[in-house]
Every structure is written in structure tokens, then in C-alpha cells.
Amino acid sequence: MSKSSLSSSSRQLLETMQALNFGRIENLRIRNGAPDFGQAPRVIRDVKFGGDAGPRPELQSEDFLLKEPVRLLFEQIGELEDATIHSLEVKHGLPFRMQIEELVA
């Protein structure tokens, strides 16, 4: 799986994580198994003094192979029909942990 194989909404999520580098994304809606940026999620950046707080260098790349945590994130999102990612923790531009609010029918 590569960046160029992603849908536009998945690519937007990937680039948001890369730009964030460290922090979390809150209240990201998932609709029909894909990120929905119709209502912008809240992005909270962690800043470590003396540490690398800037965006990931991969953000400038048009295409590259996705690392395993990113592939696993998109597999998990694909399995969700309609839900909200309450919090997606990002470390080194990669998904680390998430909390999901699911709609129960």
C-alpha cells in the first residue's frame, strides 16, 4: 500500500498526521469506512522543547510505501461504517493509539 493508492480523504488524514508529527487528532468522523473531513477534526500538537516539533519530511513526498501502523489504521477505519475517532494519538507522524466512539444500532 502506498500514498498514491489512498483515497483523497485518507491521503488528507495521512498528511494531517505527518504535519502534526506529535499530538492527537480528535473528533474525526468516519463515514462509510472512510475519513470525513466535512466537519474539521480538532488537532492538538505536542511541543517538546529542544525536540523535533516540525512536520515529517515525508509530507513533501508524492508517493512512498506506507508503514505498518498507517496500513493498520486504514484497515481499522475501513472496517468502521459510521463512527467517530474520539482521539487518534500520533507519534513521529504515525498513528499510535486511538479511541473510537461507535454508533450502536
C-alpha positions as CSV (number, residue, x, y, z in Angstrom):
1,M,0.0,0.0,0.0
2,S,1.4,3.4,-1.0
3,K,0.4,7.0,-0.5
4,S,-0.8,7.3,-4.1
5,S,-3.2,4.3,-3.6
6,L,-5.1,6.1,-0.9
7,S,-8.4,7.9,-1.4
8,S,-8.3,11.7,-1.2
9,S,-9.8,11.7,2.3
10,S,-7.3,9.0,3.5
11,R,-4.5,11.0,2.0
12,Q,-5.7,14.1,3.8
13,L,-5.6,12.1,7.1
14,L,-2.1,10.8,6.4
15,E,-0.8,14.3,5.6
16,T,-2.5,15.7,8.7
17,M,-0.6,13.1,10.8
18,Q,2.7,13.9,9.0
19,A,2.2,17.7,9.5
20,L,1.3,17.2,13.2
21,N,4.2,14.8,13.9
22,F,3.4,14.6,17.7
23,G,0.0,15.1,19.2
24,R,-3.6,13.9,18.6
25,I,-6.5,14.3,16.3
26,E,-9.9,14.5,18.0
27,N,-13.4,14.0,16.7
28,L,-12.6,12.7,13.3
29,R,-15.8,11.4,11.7
30,I,-15.8,8.1,9.8
31,R,-18.5,7.7,7.2
32,N,-18.9,4.6,5.0
33,G,-15.4,3.3,6.2
34,A,-13.5,6.5,5.2
35,P,-12.4,9.7,7.0
36,D,-14.9,12.5,6.6
37,F,-13.4,16.0,6.8
38,G,-16.8,17.7,6.2
39,Q,-16.6,18.9,9.8
40,A,-12.9,19.6,10.6
41,P,-11.4,17.5,13.4
42,R,-9.6,19.1,16.3
43,V,-5.8,18.9,16.0
44,I,-3.8,19.2,19.2
45,R,0.0,19.5,18.8
46,D,2.5,18.3,21.4
47,V,5.6,20.6,21.6
48,K,8.7,19.3,23.2
49,F,11.2,22.0,23.9
50,G,14.5,21.0,22.4
51,G,12.8,18.3,20.4
52,D,11.7,17.8,16.8
53,A,8.2,19.5,16.6
54,G,8.1,20.2,12.9
55,P,6.3,18.3,10.2
56,R,7.7,15.0,8.9
57,P,9.9,15.1,5.8
58,E,7.7,12.6,4.1
59,L,5.0,15.2,3.9
60,Q,6.7,16.6,0.8
61,S,6.9,13.2,-1.0
62,E,4.3,12.5,-3.6
63,D,4.5,8.7,-3.1
64,F,6.1,6.2,-0.8
65,L,5.2,2.9,0.8
66,L,3.1,3.2,4.0
67,K,4.5,1.9,7.2
68,E,2.6,-0.8,9.1
69,P,0.9,1.4,11.7
70,V,-0.6,3.5,8.9
71,R,-1.7,0.4,7.0
72,L,-3.3,-1.0,10.2
73,L,-5.0,2.4,10.8
74,F,-6.6,2.4,7.4
75,E,-7.7,-1.2,7.7
76,Q,-9.4,-0.4,11.0
77,I,-11.1,2.7,9.5
78,G,-12.3,0.6,6.6
79,E,-14.0,-1.8,9.0
80,L,-15.9,1.1,10.6
81,E,-19.1,2.1,8.9
82,D,-20.2,5.2,10.8
83,A,-18.2,6.2,13.9
84,T,-16.1,8.9,15.4
85,I,-12.5,8.6,16.3
86,H,-12.6,10.4,19.6
87,S,-8.8,10.6,19.8
88,L,-6.0,9.5,17.5
89,E,-2.6,9.8,19.1
90,V,0.2,10.5,16.7
91,K,3.9,9.9,17.4
92,H,6.6,10.6,14.8
93,G,3.9,11.2,12.2
94,L,2.5,7.7,12.7
95,P,-0.8,6.6,14.4
96,F,0.0,5.2,17.8
97,R,-3.4,4.6,19.6
98,M,-7.0,5.6,19.0
99,Q,-10.3,5.7,20.9
100,I,-13.4,5.2,18.9
101,E,-17.0,6.2,19.5
102,E,-19.2,3.8,17.6
103,L,-22.9,4.2,16.8
104,V,-24.8,1.2,18.1
105,A,-28.0,0.2,16.3
